[in-house]
Amino acid sequence: MAAVASDARTEQPSWWGRPVAESRWMLELARLVVDPVFRDVSALPRGDGRSVVLLPGFLAGDRTLSILSGWLRRLEYLPAVCGFVANVDCSDRALERVERRVDELHRRDGRRVAVIGHSRGGHFARAMAARAPDRVSHAISLGADLRGLVGVSVPTLAAVAAVRRGLELTGRMRAERCFTRECTCAFARDYGRRFPSDRVRLTSIYSKEDGVVRWEGSVVPEADCIEVAGSHVGLACNRKAYRAIADALARPELEG
């Protein structure tokens, strides 16, 4: 979810989110598996065989996107993961992991790849596309704060602070302000740089009912911003989000 810890509490009123409402993701999953968007992909734009790298959210692993992965494969894309067991490492190290996977697929396929990130994974999707527009064609964010990283609920901020402390104790931090908005690592620079919207298609899918990330942070001028109804966790299995993903991936790539 958030990539950084948060002194941003001084800039925005504390927001506790909607943790109980987030349990609705199970209903959203049940709704997805009986919906035509999942059951019969013949009505959706077909894939072009492009590799699609899937990036999970904070505290989550690759398996949380397994349903999305199988669905993309039926659409004739080639989904790939980066080996995240729990997305809690230093953001710079994590983005290097993503870049190695993108490079591998780019060399293998001889073409640019797409990246889809849920929550914190959306931060990596944006940063990766900004870093390597010659290797990334489409970047899709599901419920990520694309404005400043820290627009999340108080419980999430507490979890981020705990992870940051763990990185500090284990020596995994690459910069003194790792996991804060003041970090100066390569990830932070790529995330914050002007997005190459003339070369990469950026799509931000969000919900105003999000109980973890402030939805306003997902609405940015450089992206095609698409609102759906549902929870934050459920964006990984949201039927309307899946339709938006299919449409976004089907858009022709820009000149890289």
C-alpha positions in Angstrom: 0.0 0.0 0.0 2.0 3.0 1.0 5.6 3.0 0.1 6.7 5.4 2.8 6.3 6.3 6.4 4.7 9.3 7.2 5.3 12.6 8.6 2.4 13.5 6.2 0.1 13.3 9.2 1.1 16.9 9.9 -0.2 18.0 6.4 -3.5 16.2 6.3 -6.1 15.4 9.0 -5.7 11.9 10.4 -7.9 9.4 8.5 -8.6 6.0 10.0 -9.8 4.6 6.7 -12.5 1.9 6.6 -10.9 -1.3 7.8 -14.1 -3.2 8.4 -15.5 -2.3 5.0 -12.3 -3.8 3.4 -13.6 -7.2 4.3 -16.0 -6.8 1.3 -13.2 -8.0 -1.0 -14.5 -11.5 -0.5 -17.9 -10.5 -1.9 -16.1 -8.7 -4.8 -14.2 -11.9 -5.6 -17.5 -13.9 -5.6 -19.0 -11.4 -7.9 -16.1 -11.5 -10.2 -16.1 -15.3 -10.8 -19.7 -15.3 -12.0 -19.4 -12.1 -14.1 -19.1 -12.3 -17.9 -15.9 -10.3 -17.7 -14.3 -13.3 -16.0 -16.3 -16.3 -17.3 -16.3 -15.4 -21.0 -13.3 -13.4 -22.1 -14.4 -13.7 -25.8 -16.3 -10.3 -25.5 -13.1 -8.5 -24.3 -10.3 -7.1 -26.4 -7.8 -9.9 -27.1 -4.3 -9.7 -26.0 -1.3 -9.4 -28.3 1.0 -11.8 -26.5 2.7 -9.0 -24.6 4.3 -9.8 -21.2 2.6 -8.2 -18.3 4.5 -7.9 -15.0 2.3 -8.0 -11.9 3.3 -6.2 -8.7 1.6 -6.8 -5.4 0.7 -4.4 -2.7 2.4 -3.6 0.7 2.7 -6.7 2.9 1.4 -8.8 0.0 3.0 -11.4 -2.3 2.8 -12.5 -5.9 0.1 -15.0 -5.0 -2.4 -12.2 -4.2 -2.5 -11.5 -7.9 -2.9 -15.1 -9.1 -6.5 -14.7 -10.2 -5.6 -11.7 -12.2 -2.7 -13.6 -13.7 -4.8 -16.5 -14.8 -7.4 -14.2 -16.3 -4.7 -12.3 -18.3 -3.4 -15.6 -19.6 -6.8 -16.4 -21.0 -6.8 -13.0 -22.7 -3.6 -14.1 -24.4 -1.2 -12.0 -22.5 1.9 -13.5 -20.8 1.7 -12.6 -17.0 4.9 -12.6 -15.0 5.8 -12.0 -11.4 9.0 -10.8 -9.7 9.3 -13.2 -6.7 7.7 -11.0 -4.0 6.8 -13.1 -0.9 5.8 -10.0 1.1 6.3 -6.5 -0.4 8.1 -4.9 2.5 11.7 -4.4 1.3 13.4 -1.1 0.7 11.7 0.6 -2.3 15.0 1.0 -4.1 15.8 -2.7 -3.8 12.3 -3.7 -4.7 12.3 -1.6 -7.9 15.7 -3.1 -8.9 14.0 -6.5 -8.6 11.2 -5.3 -10.9 13.7 -3.9 -13.4 15.6 -7.1 -13.6 12.4 -8.9 -14.5 11.4 -6.3 -17.0 14.8 -6.5 -18.6 14.7 -10.2 -18.8 11.3 -10.2 -20.5 12.2 -7.4 -22.8 15.3 -9.3 -24.0 13.4 -12.5 -24.4 10.4 -11.1 -26.3 12.2 -8.3 -28.2 9.4 -5.9 -27.3 8.2 -3.6 -24.5 6.2 -5.1 -21.6 3.3 -3.8 -19.5 3.3 -3.5 -15.7 0.3 -3.7 -13.4 0.7 -2.7 -9.8 -1.8 -3.0 -6.9 -1.4 -0.4 -4.2 2.3 -0.1 -3.4 2.9 -2.1 -6.6 1.3 0.9 -8.4 4.2 3.1 -7.1 6.6 0.7 -8.7 4.7 0.6 -11.9 4.8 4.3 -12.2 8.5 4.5 -11.3 9.5 1.7 -13.6 7.7 3.2 -16.6 9.4 6.6 -15.8 12.8 4.9 -15.6 12.5 2.7 -18.7 10.0 4.0 -21.3 12.0 2.1 -23.9 11.1 -1.2 -22.1 7.6 -0.4 -20.7 4.6 0.3 -22.9 1.7 0.4 -20.4 1.6 1.1 -16.7 -1.6 0.4 -14.8 -2.1 1.3 -11.1 -4.8 -0.2 -8.9 -5.5 2.0 -5.9 -2.1 3.6 -5.5 -1.4 7.1 -4.3 0.4 8.5 -7.4 0.7 12.0 -6.0 2.9 11.6 -2.9 2.9 8.1 -1.6 1.6 8.9 1.9 -2.1 9.4 1.4 -3.1 6.4 3.5 -5.0 5.5 6.7 -3.5 5.8 10.2 -3.3 2.0 10.7 -1.5 1.7 7.4 1.0 4.4 8.4 1.6 2.5 11.6 2.4 -0.6 9.7 4.7 1.2 7.4 6.5 2.8 10.3 7.0 -0.7 11.8 8.4 -2.1 8.6 10.8 0.9 8.3 12.1 0.2 11.8 12.7 -3.4 10.8 14.7 -2.3 7.7 16.7 0.0 9.9 17.5 -2.7 12.4 18.5 -5.2 9.7 20.5 -2.8 7.7 18.3 -3.1 4.6 17.9 0.7 4.3 19.8 2.3 1.5 19.2 5.9 2.5 18.7 7.5 5.8 15.2 8.5 5.0 14.2 5.2 3.4 10.4 4.6 3.6 9.7 8.3 4.1 8.7 10.9 1.6 12.1 12.6 2.0 14.0 9.5 0.7 16.6 10.4 -2.0 17.1 6.9 -3.5 16.7 6.2 -7.2 13.2 4.8 -6.7 12.1 8.1 -5.2 13.6 10.1 -8.0 12.0 8.0 -10.7 8.6 8.0 -8.9 8.7 11.8 -8.6 10.0 12.6 -12.0 7.8 13.9 -14.8 6.0 10.9 -16.3 6.8 10.2 -20.0 3.1 10.2 -21.1 4.2 10.7 -24.7 5.9 7.3 -24.6 4.0 5.2 -22.0 0.3 4.8 -21.4 -0.5 5.3 -17.7 -3.9 4.2 -16.3 -5.0 4.8 -12.7 -7.9 2.7 -11.5 -9.3 3.8 -8.2 -12.4 3.6 -5.9 -13.9 6.4 -3.8 -14.9 3.7 -1.3 -11.2 2.8 -0.8 -10.7 2.1 2.9 -6.8 2.2 2.9 -5.6 4.8 0.4 -7.1 8.3 0.0 -8.6 8.0 -3.5 -7.8 11.6 -4.4 -4.1 10.6 -4.7 -4.9 8.2 -7.5 -6.3 11.0 -9.7 -3.4 12.5 -11.6 -3.3 14.5 -14.9 -0.8 12.3 -16.6 -3.0 9.2 -16.3 -6.3 7.9 -17.7 -8.1 7.8 -14.4 -11.0 5.3 -14.1 -13.3 5.1 -11.1 -14.8 1.8 -10.0 -16.9 0.9 -7.0 -15.3 -1.4 -4.4 -12.7 -1.8 -1.6 -9.0 -1.2 -1.8 -8.0 -4.9 -1.3 -10.8 -5.9 -3.7 -9.3 -3.9 -6.6 -7.2 -7.0 -7.3 -10.4 -9.0 -8.0 -12.9 -6.2 -9.0 -15.0 -7.0 -12.1 -15.1 -3.4 -13.3 -11.4 -3.0 -12.7 -10.8 -6.1 -14.8 -12.8 -4.6 -17.7 -10.8 -1.4 -17.4 -7.5 -3.4 -17.4 -8.5 -5.2 -20.6 -9.4 -1.9 -22.3 -6.2 -0.2 -21.1 -3.9 -3.0 -22.3 -5.6 -3.1 -25.6 -4.8 0.5 -26.4 -2.0 0.7 -29.0 1.4 1.4 -27.5 3.0 4.8 -28.1 6.3 5.2 -29.8 9.0 4.1 -27.3 
